[in-house]
Amino acid sequence: MKKIILGCLGLTLMLGSCVSSKKFKDAQAQAAEAKDLLNSATVKLNDCLEEKASADSRLKTLTDQNSFLKANNQELINNMGNLTTLTTKGAENLEKSLESLQEKDLTIRKLQDAITRRDSVNLSLVQSLKGVLGNLDDEDIEISVEKGVVFVSISDKLLFSSGSYNVTSKAKTVLGKVAQVVNNKPDFEFMVEGHTDDVPYRKNGVLLDNWDLSVKRATAVVRILQNDYNVDPKRMTAAGRAEFIPVSQTQKSKNRRTRIVVLPKIDQFYSMIEEGMKDPAINN
């Protein structure tokens, strides 16, 4: 009986041992599989973490770029606003400059028109003088126009004796012809200038030097024009220049002269300018 019981116990232990070993192997296999799954999950997790880090980096870069573009866009908008302001001011300044240029151009045209009119009057005056004096020797009388002024230069030998300020009878004929022209040109004023050479004045009397002689000759001519030929004295000026404005360094006789300087009245010249301003051809 004991042997039977011991036999049964042994058989039971063998059967229990066989079952536990199989379960153990199954557990080992499940553990290995779980480990493989864990390793695979760990690899995937690491890949995901790397992708996330890369994505975070790209996001930061894009965010920075977006901020830069926003700031740059705002700067461009500001610059466009400034440019618009500058362009507007530039257009205003350009418009003002063009208006100024137009005004200056108009003024120049008006002045040119006045000068043209003055030159036309001077030409008429010269032609009149040459008409009445043309039969005289060219060396004794010279008529010229310089810078809008008419000059009539009469030699000393035609007007005065040497060292004298008494006008000769022949000279009165010449002065009468000059008076005829200037009386017909009431819009002109003129100055009579006496000129001498550089030889010192040596005669005794009231005259001290060539200054005195040149002035006395000028006043002598002015008195004849006034008293004998009725030239308005308000239009005349007498002046002495002595020897200090010579026209020749070699021929002293050319420096001994009386010069009549004919010029338009200043107010008359301005009247020409005002008339030019009213001219439709200029104002249109």
Secondary structure, 3 states (H helix, E strand, C coil): CHHHHHHHHHHHHHHHHHHHHHHHHHHHHHHHHHHHHHHHHHHHHHHHHHHHHHHHHHHHHHHHHHHHHHHHHHHHHHHHHHHHHHHHHHHHHHHHHHHHHHHHHHHHHHHHHHHHHHHHHHHHHHHHHHHHHCCCCCCCEEEEEECCEEEEEEEHHHHECCCCCCECHHHHHHHHHHHHHHHCCCCEEEEEEEECCCCCCCCCCCCCCHHHHHHHHHHHHHHHHHHCCCCCHHHEEEEEEECCCCCCCCCHHHHCEEEEEEEECHHHHHHHHHHHHHCHHHHC
